[in-house]
Amino acid sequence: MSLLAKPFPTEMTTPINLEGNKKMSVEAHRNLFCTAYDECLNEAVKRGWNSFTCVRCPNYTVTHVSPENSIEAFATQRKSA
């Protein structure tokens, strides 16, 4: 079992582009399958950020995302709060 470091989301001044530019896509900036994702999302809301990135977080590359996982799968399989 691997332990995650303290999550470290970073504010983005420009919104993530859901279509088009790969550099600004959700997959390029967030690890949706990270176990700390909800915590980071809550932190961004508390701070009033319009958007955030996971790229500078030490946990960004920890969680392996299998090819069958996608943004669509993520959106339809979210656990309820």
PDB file of N, CA, C and O in Angstrom:
ATOM      1  N   MET A   1       0.833  -1.177   0.000  1.00  0.00           N
ATOM      2  CA  MET A   1       0.000   0.000   0.000  1.00  0.00           C
ATOM      3  C   MET A   1       0.879   1.243   0.000  1.00  0.00           C
ATOM      4  O   MET A   1       1.754   1.387   0.854  1.00  0.00           O
ATOM      5  N   SER A   2       0.652   2.135  -0.949  1.00  0.00           N
ATOM      6  CA  SER A   2       1.457   3.344  -1.011  1.00  0.00           C
ATOM      7  C   SER A   2       0.733   4.489  -0.316  1.00  0.00           C
ATOM      8  O   SER A   2      -0.485   4.626  -0.428  1.00  0.00           O
ATOM      9  N   LEU A   3       1.485   5.299   0.392  1.00  0.00           N
ATOM     10  CA  LEU A   3       0.910   6.442   1.084  1.00  0.00           C
ATOM     11  C   LEU A   3       1.038   7.669   0.199  1.00  0.00           C
ATOM     12  O   LEU A   3       2.075   7.894  -0.425  1.00  0.00           O
ATOM     13  N   LEU A   4      -0.013   8.451   0.150  1.00  0.00           N
ATOM     14  CA  LEU A   4       0.014   9.662  -0.643  1.00  0.00           C
ATOM     15  C   LEU A   4       0.586  10.807   0.173  1.00  0.00           C
ATOM     16  O   LEU A   4       0.405  10.878   1.388  1.00  0.00           O
ATOM     17  N   ALA A   5       1.278  11.699  -0.515  1.00  0.00           N
ATOM     18  CA  ALA A   5       1.770  12.914   0.116  1.00  0.00           C
ATOM     19  C   ALA A   5       0.588  13.862   0.317  1.00  0.00           C
ATOM     20  O   ALA A   5      -0.500  13.624  -0.207  1.00  0.00           O
ATOM     21  N   LYS A   6       0.803  14.925   1.070  1.00  0.00           N
ATOM     22  CA  LYS A   6      -0.264  15.909   1.270  1.00  0.00           C
ATOM     23  C   LYS A   6      -0.644  16.479  -0.098  1.00  0.00           C
ATOM     24  O   LYS A   6       0.225  16.942  -0.836  1.00  0.00           O
ATOM     25  N   PRO A   7      -1.941  16.449  -0.442  1.00  0.00           N
ATOM     26  CA  PRO A   7      -2.374  16.979  -1.734  1.00  0.00           C
ATOM     27  C   PRO A   7      -2.008  18.456  -1.884  1.00  0.00           C
ATOM     28  O   PRO A   7      -2.033  19.212  -0.913  1.00  0.00           O
ATOM     29  N   PHE A   8      -1.673  18.852  -3.095  1.00  0.00           N
ATOM     30  CA  PHE A   8      -1.216  20.211  -3.356  1.00  0.00           C
ATOM     31  C   PHE A   8      -1.821  20.744  -4.653  1.00  0.00           C
ATOM     32  O   PHE A   8      -1.119  20.858  -5.658  1.00  0.00           O
ATOM     33  N   PRO A   9      -3.128  21.076  -4.646  1.00  0.00           N
ATOM     34  CA  PRO A   9      -3.708  21.666  -5.851  1.00  0.00           C
ATOM     35  C   PRO A   9      -3.185  23.092  -6.034  1.00  0.00           C
ATOM     36  O   PRO A   9      -2.849  23.759  -5.056  1.00  0.00           O
ATOM     37  N   THR A  10      -3.117  23.554  -7.270  1.00  0.00           N
ATOM     38  CA  THR A  10      -2.638  24.887  -7.583  1.00  0.00           C
ATOM     39  C   THR A  10      -3.685  25.611  -8.419  1.00  0.00           C
ATOM     40  O   THR A  10      -4.239  25.039  -9.358  1.00  0.00           O
ATOM     41  N   GLU A  11      -3.955  26.858  -8.082  1.00  0.00           N
ATOM     42  CA  GLU A  11      -4.951  27.629  -8.818  1.00  0.00           C
ATOM     43  C   GLU A  11      -4.511  27.853 -10.264  1.00  0.00           C
ATOM     44  O   GLU A  11      -3.336  28.098 -10.540  1.00  0.00           O
ATOM     45  N   MET A  12      -5.468  27.764 -11.171  1.00  0.00           N
ATOM     46  CA  MET A  12      -5.238  28.110 -12.578  1.00  0.00           C
ATOM     47  C   MET A  12      -5.995  29.398 -12.857  1.00  0.00           C
ATOM     48  O   MET A  12      -7.137  29.565 -12.426  1.00  0.00           O
ATOM     49  N   THR A  13      -5.353  30.305 -13.579  1.00  0.00           N
ATOM     50  CA  THR A  13      -6.009  31.574 -13.892  1.00  0.00           C
ATOM     51  C   THR A  13      -6.886  31.472 -15.132  1.00  0.00           C
ATOM     52  O   THR A  13      -7.746  32.324 -15.355  1.00  0.00           O
ATOM     53  N   THR A  14      -6.677  30.445 -15.934  1.00  0.00           N
ATOM     54  CA  THR A  14      -7.507  30.228 -17.120  1.00  0.00           C
ATOM     55  C   THR A  14      -8.283  28.934 -16.945  1.00  0.00           C
ATOM     56  O   THR A  14      -7.768  27.981 -16.359  1.00  0.00           O
ATOM     57  N   PRO A  15      -9.507  28.884 -17.441  1.00  0.00           N
ATOM     58  CA  PRO A  15     -10.302  27.657 -17.286  1.00  0.00           C
ATOM     59  C   PRO A  15      -9.764  26.511 -18.130  1.00  0.00           C
ATOM     60  O   PRO A  15      -9.101  26.727 -19.144  1.00  0.00           O
ATOM     61  N   ILE A  16     -10.055  25.302 -17.701  1.00  0.00           N
ATOM     62  CA  ILE A  16      -9.691  24.118 -18.471  1.00  0.00           C
ATOM     63  C   ILE A  16     -10.633  24.017 -19.658  1.00  0.00           C
ATOM     64  O   ILE A  16     -11.845  24.178 -19.521  1.00  0.00           O
ATOM     65  N   ASN A  17     -10.063  23.748 -20.823  1.00  0.00           N
ATOM     66  CA  ASN A  17     -10.836  23.638 -22.057  1.00  0.00           C
ATOM     67  C   ASN A  17     -11.300  22.202 -22.220  1.00  0.00           C
ATOM     68  O   ASN A  17     -10.476  21.299 -22.368  1.00  0.00           O
ATOM     69  N   LEU A  18     -12.606  21.977 -22.195  1.00  0.00           N
ATOM     70  CA  LEU A  18     -13.134  20.621 -22.311  1.00  0.00           C
ATOM     71  C   LEU A  18     -13.010  20.063 -23.720  1.00  0.00           C
ATOM     72  O   LEU A  18     -13.049  18.847 -23.910  1.00  0.00           O
ATOM     73  N   GLU A  19     -12.863  20.922 -24.693  1.00  0.00           N
ATOM     74  CA  GLU A  19     -12.696  20.487 -26.077  1.00  0.00           C
ATOM     75  C   GLU A  19     -11.549  21.277 -26.691  1.00  0.00           C
ATOM     76  O   GLU A  19     -11.286  22.415 -26.302  1.00  0.00           O
ATOM     77  N   GLY A  20     -10.885  20.675 -27.634  1.00  0.00           N
ATOM     78  CA  GLY A  20      -9.846  21.411 -28.357  1.00  0.00           C
ATOM     79  C   GLY A  20      -8.457  21.190 -27.809  1.00  0.00           C
ATOM     80  O   GLY A  20      -7.993  20.053 -27.725  1.00  0.00           O
ATOM     81  N   ASN A  21      -7.789  22.264 -27.436  1.00  0.00           N
ATOM     82  CA  ASN A  21      -6.388  22.297 -27.051  1.00  0.00           C
ATOM     83  C   ASN A  21      -6.028  21.251 -25.989  1.00  0.00           C
ATOM     84  O   ASN A  21      -6.470  21.344 -24.844  1.00  0.00           O
ATOM     85  N   LYS A  22      -5.221  20.251 -26.379  1.00  0.00           N
ATOM     86  CA  LYS A  22      -4.813  19.173 -25.466  1.00  0.00           C
ATOM     87  C   LYS A  22      -4.022  19.715 -24.272  1.00  0.00           C
ATOM     88  O   LYS A  22      -4.108  19.171 -23.170  1.00  0.00           O
ATOM     89  N   LYS A  23      -3.249  20.792 -24.492  1.00  0.00           N
ATOM     90  CA  LYS A  23      -2.443  21.380 -23.422  1.00  0.00           C
ATOM     91  C   LYS A  23      -3.320  21.906 -22.284  1.00  0.00           C
ATOM     92  O   LYS A  23      -2.882  21.944 -21.134  1.00  0.00           O
ATOM     93  N   MET A  24      -4.536  22.305 -22.591  1.00  0.00           N
ATOM     94  CA  MET A  24      -5.443  22.848 -21.585  1.00  0.00           C
ATOM     95  C   MET A  24      -6.566  21.873 -21.231  1.00  0.00           C
ATOM     96  O   MET A  24      -7.567  22.279 -20.641  1.00  0.00           O
ATOM     97  N   SER A  25      -6.418  20.605 -21.578  1.00  0.00           N
ATOM     98  CA  SER A  25      -7.472  19.621 -21.331  1.00  0.00           C
ATOM     99  C   SER A  25      -7.481  19.153 -19.874  1.00  0.00           C
ATOM    100  O   SER A  25      -6.515  19.345 -19.135  1.00  0.00           O
ATOM    101  N   VAL A  26      -8.585  18.541 -19.489  1.00  0.00           N
ATOM    102  CA  VAL A  26      -8.707  18.005 -18.135  1.00  0.00           C
ATOM    103  C   VAL A  26      -7.620  16.966 -17.876  1.00  0.00           C
ATOM    104  O   VAL A  26      -6.983  16.981 -16.822  1.00  0.00           O
ATOM    105  N   GLU A  27      -7.404  16.060 -18.840  1.00  0.00           N
ATOM    106  CA  GLU A  27      -6.403  14.999 -18.651  1.00  0.00           C
ATOM    107  C   GLU A  27      -5.002  15.550 -18.445  1.00  0.00           C
ATOM    108  O   GLU A  27      -4.194  14.933 -17.751  1.00  0.00           O
ATOM    109  N   ALA A  28      -4.700  16.701 -19.034  1.00  0.00           N
ATOM    110  CA  ALA A  28      -3.367  17.293 -18.907  1.00  0.00           C
ATOM    111  C   ALA A  28      -3.155  17.965 -17.552  1.00  0.00           C
ATOM    112  O   ALA A  28      -2.014  18.147 -17.127  1.00  0.00           O
ATOM    113  N   HIS A  29      -4.235  18.333 -16.874  1.00  0.00           N
ATOM    114  CA  HIS A  29      -4.098  19.112 -15.641  1.00  0.00           C
ATOM    115  C   HIS A  29      -4.576  18.438 -14.374  1.00  0.00           C
ATOM    116  O   HIS A  29      -4.223  18.863 -13.274  1.00  0.00           O
ATOM    117  N   ARG A  30      -5.382  17.383 -14.512  1.00  0.00           N
ATOM    118  CA  ARG A  30      -5.924  16.763 -13.305  1.00  0.00           C
ATOM    119  C   ARG A  30      -5.821  15.251 -13.351  1.00  0.00           C
ATOM    120  O   ARG A  30      -5.963  14.635 -14.408  1.00  0.00           O
ATOM    121  N   ASN A  31      -5.572  14.663 -12.191  1.00  0.00           N
ATOM    122  CA  ASN A  31      -5.594  13.214 -12.041  1.00  0.00           C
ATOM    123  C   ASN A  31      -6.945  12.880 -11.415  1.00  0.00           C
ATOM    124  O   ASN A  31      -7.077  12.808 -10.193  1.00  0.00           O
ATOM    125  N   LEU A  32      -7.947  12.675 -12.274  1.00  0.00           N
ATOM    126  CA  LEU A  32      -9.316  12.457 -11.812  1.00  0.00           C
ATOM    127  C   LEU A  32      -9.466  11.207 -10.962  1.00  0.00           C
ATOM    128  O   LEU A  32     -10.419  11.096 -10.190  1.00  0.00           O
ATOM    129  N   PHE A  33      -8.541  10.265 -11.091  1.00  0.00           N
ATOM    130  CA  PHE A  33      -8.638   8.994 -10.385  1.00  0.00           C
ATOM    131  C   PHE A  33      -7.796   8.953  -9.109  1.00  0.00           C
ATOM    132  O   PHE A  33      -7.684   7.905  -8.473  1.00  0.00           O
ATOM    133  N   CYS A  34      -7.212  10.079  -8.738  1.00  0.00           N
ATOM    134  CA  CYS A  34      -6.445  10.176  -7.494  1.00  0.00           C
ATOM    135  C   CYS A  34      -7.409  10.075  -6.311  1.00  0.00           C
ATOM    136  O   CYS A  34      -8.504  10.635  -6.345  1.00  0.00           O
ATOM    137  N   THR A  35      -6.999   9.369  -5.284  1.00  0.00           N
ATOM    138  CA  THR A  35      -7.867   9.219  -4.113  1.00  0.00           C
ATOM    139  C   THR A  35      -8.044  10.535  -3.352  1.00  0.00           C
ATOM    140  O   THR A  35      -8.961  10.656  -2.539  1.00  0.00           O
ATOM    141  N   ALA A  36      -7.187  11.513  -3.602  1.00  0.00           N
ATOM    142  CA  ALA A  36      -7.295  12.816  -2.939  1.00  0.00           C
ATOM    143  C   ALA A  36      -8.023  13.844  -3.802  1.00  0.00           C
ATOM    144  O   ALA A  36      -8.131  15.006  -3.410  1.00  0.00           O
ATOM    145  N   TYR A  37      -8.523  13.442  -4.965  1.00  0.00           N
ATOM    146  CA  TYR A  37      -9.148  14.398  -5.889  1.00  0.00           C
ATOM    147  C   TYR A  37     -10.291  15.177  -5.234  1.00  0.00           C
ATOM    148  O   TYR A  37     -10.361  16.397  -5.377  1.00  0.00           O
ATOM    149  N   ASP A  38     -11.175  14.501  -4.528  1.00  0.00           N
ATOM    150  CA  ASP A  38     -12.299  15.188  -3.891  1.00  0.00           C
ATOM    151  C   ASP A  38     -11.816  16.213  -2.869  1.00  0.00           C
ATOM    152  O   ASP A  38     -12.391  17.295  -2.750  1.00  0.00           O
ATOM    153  N   GLU A  39     -10.768  15.873  -2.136  1.00  0.00           N
ATOM    154  CA  GLU A  39     -10.194  16.800  -1.158  1.00  0.00           C
ATOM    155  C   GLU A  39      -9.662  18.054  -1.858  1.00  0.00           C
ATOM    156  O   GLU A  39      -9.843  19.170  -1.369  1.00  0.00           O
ATOM    157  N   CYS A  40      -9.012  17.864  -2.992  1.00  0.00           N
ATOM    158  CA  CYS A  40      -8.472  19.000  -3.744  1.00  0.00           C
ATOM    159  C   CYS A  40      -9.593  19.841  -4.346  1.00  0.00           C
ATOM    160  O   CYS A  40      -9.510  21.069  -4.364  1.00  0.00           O
ATOM    161  N   LEU A  41     -10.622  19.192  -4.828  1.00  0.00           N
ATOM    162  CA  LEU A  41     -11.779  19.898  -5.369  1.00  0.00           C
ATOM    163  C   LEU A  41     -12.428  20.753  -4.278  1.00  0.00           C
ATOM    164  O   LEU A  41     -12.785  21.906  -4.520  1.00  0.00           O
ATOM    165  N   ASN A  42     -12.577  20.195  -3.096  1.00  0.00           N
ATOM    166  CA  ASN A  42     -13.127  20.949  -1.963  1.00  0.00           C
ATOM    167  C   ASN A  42     -12.250  22.148  -1.608  1.00  0.00           C
ATOM    168  O   ASN A  42     -12.758  23.231  -1.318  1.00  0.00           O
ATOM    169  N   GLU A  43     -10.938  21.952  -1.633  1.00  0.00           N
ATOM    170  CA  GLU A  43      -9.996  23.037  -1.328  1.00  0.00           C
ATOM    171  C   GLU A  43     -10.130  24.169  -2.348  1.00  0.00           C
ATOM    172  O   GLU A  43     -10.122  25.344  -1.981  1.00  0.00           O
ATOM    173  N   ALA A  44     -10.252  23.816  -3.614  1.00  0.00           N
ATOM    174  CA  ALA A  44     -10.404  24.822  -4.668  1.00  0.00           C
ATOM    175  C   ALA A  44     -11.692  25.623  -4.477  1.00  0.00           C
ATOM    176  O   ALA A  44     -11.708  26.838  -4.674  1.00  0.00           O
ATOM    177  N   VAL A  45     -12.757  24.948  -4.099  1.00  0.00           N
ATOM    178  CA  VAL A  45     -14.039  25.629  -3.859  1.00  0.00           C
ATOM    179  C   VAL A  45     -13.922  26.558  -2.651  1.00  0.00           C
ATOM    180  O   VAL A  45     -14.378  27.700  -2.702  1.00  0.00           O
ATOM    181  N   LYS A  46     -13.314  26.075  -1.566  1.00  0.00           N
ATOM    182  CA  LYS A  46     -13.148  26.891  -0.357  1.00  0.00           C
ATOM    183  C   LYS A  46     -12.359  28.165  -0.643  1.00  0.00           C
ATOM    184  O   LYS A  46     -12.645  29.224  -0.086  1.00  0.00           O
ATOM    185  N   ARG A  47     -11.363  28.046  -1.519  1.00  0.00           N
ATOM    186  CA  ARG A  47     -10.515  29.200  -1.839  1.00  0.00           C
ATOM    187  C   ARG A  47     -11.111  30.089  -2.936  1.00  0.00           C
ATOM    188  O   ARG A  47     -10.572  31.154  -3.237  1.00  0.00           O
ATOM    189  N   GLY A  48     -12.216  29.649  -3.527  1.00  0.00           N
ATOM    190  CA  GLY A  48     -12.879  30.450  -4.554  1.00  0.00           C
ATOM    191  C   GLY A  48     -12.182  30.431  -5.903  1.00  0.00           C
ATOM    192  O   GLY A  48     -12.322  31.363  -6.695  1.00  0.00           O
ATOM    193  N   TRP A  49     -11.424  29.359  -6.165  1.00  0.00           N
ATOM    194  CA  TRP A  49     -10.727  29.248  -7.443  1.00  0.00           C
ATOM    195  C   TRP A  49     -11.715  28.892  -8.549  1.00  0.00           C
ATOM    196  O   TRP A  49     -12.634  28.101  -8.331  1.00  0.00           O
ATOM    197  N   ASN A  50     -11.531  29.472  -9.737  1.00  0.00           N
ATOM    198  CA  ASN A  50     -12.334  29.102 -10.897  1.00  0.00           C
ATOM    199  C   ASN A  50     -11.878  27.774 -11.474  1.00  0.00           C
ATOM    200  O   ASN A  50     -12.674  27.042 -12.062  1.00  0.00           O
ATOM    201  N   SER A  51     -10.601  27.460 -11.309  1.00  0.00           N
ATOM    202  CA  SER A  51     -10.046  26.216 -11.839  1.00  0.00           C
ATOM    203  C   SER A  51      -8.777  25.878 -11.068  1.00  0.00           C
ATOM    204  O   SER A  51      -8.194  26.740 -10.410  1.00  0.00           O
ATOM    205  N   PHE A  52      -8.352  24.619 -11.151  1.00  0.00           N
ATOM    206  CA  PHE A  52      -7.108  24.221 -10.494  1.00  0.00           C
ATOM    207  C   PHE A  52      -6.413  23.133 -11.301  1.00  0.00           C
ATOM    208  O   PHE A  52      -7.012  22.481 -12.155  1.00  0.00           O
ATOM    209  N   THR A  53      -5.134  22.960 -11.003  1.00  0.00           N
ATOM    210  CA  THR A  53      -4.339  21.934 -11.656  1.00  0.00           C
ATOM    211  C   THR A  53      -3.687  21.049 -10.600  1.00  0.00           C
ATOM    212  O   THR A  53      -3.399  21.491  -9.487  1.00  0.00           O
ATOM    213  N   CYS A  54      -3.464  19.804 -10.966  1.00  0.00           N
ATOM    214  CA  CYS A  54      -2.803  18.835 -10.083  1.00  0.00           C
ATOM    215  C   CYS A  54      -1.325  18.658 -10.450  1.00  0.00           C
ATOM    216  O   CYS A  54      -0.604  17.933  -9.766  1.00  0.00           O
ATOM    217  N   VAL A  55      -0.875  19.305 -11.510  1.00  0.00           N
ATOM    218  CA  VAL A  55       0.449  19.054 -12.080  1.00  0.00           C
ATOM    219  C   VAL A  55       1.582  19.213 -11.074  1.00  0.00           C
ATOM    220  O   VAL A  55       2.551  18.455 -11.135  1.00  0.00           O
ATOM    221  N   ARG A  56       1.501  20.158 -10.160  1.00  0.00           N
ATOM    222  CA  ARG A  56       2.580  20.386  -9.183  1.00  0.00           C
ATOM    223  C   ARG A  56       2.455  19.514  -7.938  1.00  0.00           C
ATOM    224  O   ARG A  56       3.332  19.531  -7.075  1.00  0.00           O
ATOM    225  N   CYS A  57       1.376  18.758  -7.844  1.00  0.00           N
ATOM    226  CA  CYS A  57       1.151  17.903  -6.677  1.00  0.00           C
ATOM    227  C   CYS A  57       2.030  16.656  -6.757  1.00  0.00           C
ATOM    228  O   CYS A  57       2.163  16.071  -7.832  1.00  0.00           O
ATOM    229  N   PRO A  58       2.631  16.239  -5.645  1.00  0.00           N
ATOM    230  CA  PRO A  58       3.459  15.028  -5.665  1.00  0.00           C
ATOM    231  C   PRO A  58       2.650  13.765  -5.964  1.00  0.00           C
ATOM    232  O   PRO A  58       3.226  12.738  -6.323  1.00  0.00           O
ATOM    233  N   ASN A  59       1.335  13.827  -5.821  1.00  0.00           N
ATOM    234  CA  ASN A  59       0.486  12.661  -6.089  1.00  0.00           C
ATOM    235  C   ASN A  59       0.006  12.590  -7.538  1.00  0.00           C
ATOM    236  O   ASN A  59      -0.674  11.637  -7.916  1.00  0.00           O
ATOM    237  N   TYR A  60       0.350  13.578  -8.344  1.00  0.00           N
ATOM    238  CA  TYR A  60      -0.173  13.675  -9.710  1.00  0.00           C
ATOM    239  C   TYR A  60       0.062  12.411 -10.531  1.00  0.00           C
ATOM    240  O   TYR A  60      -0.820  11.996 -11.282  1.00  0.00           O
ATOM    241  N   THR A  61       1.216  11.801 -10.404  1.00  0.00           N
ATOM    242  CA  THR A  61       1.532  10.617 -11.212  1.00  0.00           C
ATOM    243  C   THR A  61       1.452   9.310 -10.431  1.00  0.00           C
ATOM    244  O   THR A  61       1.799   8.256 -10.963  1.00  0.00           O
ATOM    245  N   VAL A  62       1.000   9.359  -9.181  1.00  0.00           N
ATOM    246  CA  VAL A  62       0.967   8.159  -8.348  1.00  0.00           C
ATOM    247  C   VAL A  62      -0.102   7.174  -8.787  1.00  0.00           C
ATOM    248  O   VAL A  62       0.172   5.978  -8.892  1.00  0.00           O
ATOM    249  N   THR A  63      -1.304   7.646  -9.043  1.00  0.00           N
ATOM    250  CA  THR A  63      -2.419   6.771  -9.388  1.00  0.00           C
ATOM    251  C   THR A  63      -2.363   6.394 -10.855  1.00  0.00           C
ATOM    252  O   THR A  63      -2.373   7.262 -11.729  1.00  0.00           O
ATOM    253  N   HIS A  64      -2.304   5.105 -11.123  1.00  0.00           N
ATOM    254  CA  HIS A  64      -2.281   4.623 -12.501  1.00  0.00           C
ATOM    255  C   HIS A  64      -3.691   4.667 -13.076  1.00  0.00           C
ATOM    256  O   HIS A  64      -4.634   4.174 -12.457  1.00  0.00           O
ATOM    257  N   VAL A  65      -3.833   5.255 -14.258  1.00  0.00           N
ATOM    258  CA  VAL A  65      -5.127   5.316 -14.935  1.00  0.00           C
ATOM    259  C   VAL A  65      -5.096   4.346 -16.102  1.00  0.00           C
ATOM    260  O   VAL A  65      -4.294   4.502 -17.022  1.00  0.00           O
ATOM    261  N   SER A  66      -5.963   3.346 -16.067  1.00  0.00           N
ATOM    262  CA  SER A  66      -6.007   2.365 -17.144  1.00  0.00           C
ATOM    263  C   SER A  66      -6.698   2.950 -18.369  1.00  0.00           C
ATOM    264  O   SER A  66      -7.518   3.859 -18.240  1.00  0.00           O
ATOM    265  N   PRO A  67      -6.378   2.440 -19.554  1.00  0.00           N
ATOM    266  CA  PRO A  67      -6.918   2.984 -20.802  1.00  0.00           C
ATOM    267  C   PRO A  67      -8.442   3.000 -20.884  1.00  0.00           C
ATOM    268  O   PRO A  67      -9.013   3.869 -21.542  1.00  0.00           O
ATOM    269  N   GLU A  68      -9.107   2.054 -20.229  1.00  0.00           N
ATOM    270  CA  GLU A  68     -10.574   2.045 -20.311  1.00  0.00           C
ATOM    271  C   GLU A  68     -11.216   3.169 -19.501  1.00  0.00           C
ATOM    272  O   GLU A  68     -12.405   3.447 -19.653  1.00  0.00           O
ATOM    273  N   ASN A  69     -10.432   3.810 -18.645  1.00  0.00           N
ATOM    274  CA  ASN A  69     -10.956   4.943 -17.890  1.00  0.00           C
ATOM    275  C   ASN A  69     -10.880   6.199 -18.745  1.00  0.00           C
ATOM    276  O   ASN A  69      -9.888   6.431 -19.436  1.00  0.00           O
ATOM    277  N   SER A  70     -11.904   6.985 -18.696  1.00  0.00           N
ATOM    278  CA  SER A  70     -11.967   8.216 -19.476  1.00  0.00           C
ATOM    279  C   SER A  70     -12.746   9.251 -18.685  1.00  0.00           C
ATOM    280  O   SER A  70     -13.290   8.954 -17.621  1.00  0.00           O
ATOM    281  N   ILE A  71     -12.795  10.454 -19.205  1.00  0.00           N
ATOM    282  CA  ILE A  71     -13.572  11.498 -18.545  1.00  0.00           C
ATOM    283  C   ILE A  71     -15.035  11.088 -18.480  1.00  0.00           C
ATOM    284  O   ILE A  71     -15.702  11.320 -17.472  1.00  0.00           O
ATOM    285  N   GLU A  72     -15.539  10.478 -19.554  1.00  0.00           N
ATOM    286  CA  GLU A  72     -16.933  10.050 -19.581  1.00  0.00           C
ATOM    287  C   GLU A  72     -17.200   9.000 -18.502  1.00  0.00           C
ATOM    288  O   GLU A  72     -18.206   9.078 -17.797  1.00  0.00           O
ATOM    289  N   ALA A  73     -16.311   8.024 -18.370  1.00  0.00           N
ATOM    290  CA  ALA A  73     -16.468   6.989 -17.345  1.00  0.00           C
ATOM    291  C   ALA A  73     -16.394   7.614 -15.954  1.00  0.00           C
ATOM    292  O   ALA A  73     -17.155   7.248 -15.058  1.00  0.00           O
ATOM    293  N   PHE A  74     -15.479   8.548 -15.785  1.00  0.00           N
ATOM    294  CA  PHE A  74     -15.322   9.229 -14.502  1.00  0.00           C
ATOM    295  C   PHE A  74     -16.610   9.952 -14.122  1.00  0.00           C
ATOM    296  O   PHE A  74     -17.077   9.846 -12.988  1.00  0.00           O
ATOM    297  N   ALA A  75     -17.177  10.685 -15.069  1.00  0.00           N
ATOM    298  CA  ALA A  75     -18.375  11.484 -14.799  1.00  0.00           C
ATOM    299  C   ALA A  75     -19.582  10.621 -14.458  1.00  0.00           C
ATOM    300  O   ALA A  75     -20.414  11.017 -13.642  1.00  0.00           O
ATOM    301  N   THR A  76     -19.686   9.467 -15.065  1.00  0.00           N
ATOM    302  CA  THR A  76     -20.857   8.623 -14.825  1.00  0.00           C
ATOM    303  C   THR A  76     -20.681   7.682 -13.644  1.00  0.00           C
ATOM    304  O   THR A  76     -21.650   7.059 -13.209  1.00  0.00           O
ATOM    305  N   GLN A  77     -19.457   7.564 -13.110  1.00  0.00           N
ATOM    306  CA  GLN A  77     -19.215   6.631 -12.020  1.00  0.00           C
ATOM    307  C   GLN A  77     -18.818   7.314 -10.717  1.00  0.00           C
ATOM    308  O   GLN A  77     -18.318   6.650  -9.810  1.00  0.00           O
ATOM    309  N   ARG A  78     -19.028   8.626 -10.600  1.00  0.00           N
ATOM    310  CA  ARG A  78     -18.661   9.338  -9.374  1.00  0.00           C
ATOM    311  C   ARG A  78     -19.459   8.811  -8.200  1.00  0.00           C
ATOM    312  O   ARG A  78     -20.652   8.531  -8.319  1.00  0.00           O
ATOM    313  N   LYS A  79     -18.798   8.679  -7.076  1.00  0.00           N
ATOM    314  CA  LYS A  79     -19.507   8.266  -5.861  1.00  0.00           C
ATOM    315  C   LYS A  79     -20.331   9.441  -5.353  1.00  0.00           C
ATOM    316  O   LYS A  79     -19.937  10.598  -5.501  1.00  0.00           O
ATOM    317  N   SER A  80     -21.452   9.140  -4.767  1.00  0.00           N
ATOM    318  CA  SER A  80     -22.291  10.224  -4.245  1.00  0.00           C
ATOM    319  C   SER A  80     -21.729  10.711  -2.916  1.00  0.00           C
ATOM    320  O   SER A  80     -21.132   9.949  -2.156  1.00  0.00           O
ATOM    321  N   ALA A  81     -21.930  11.977  -2.661  1.00  0.00           N
ATOM    322  CA  ALA A  81     -21.372  12.587  -1.446  1.00  0.00           C
ATOM    323  C   ALA A  81     -22.199  12.289  -0.230  1.00  0.00           C
ATOM    324  O   ALA A  81     -21.862  12.730   0.869  1.00  0.00           O
TER     325      ALA A  81
END
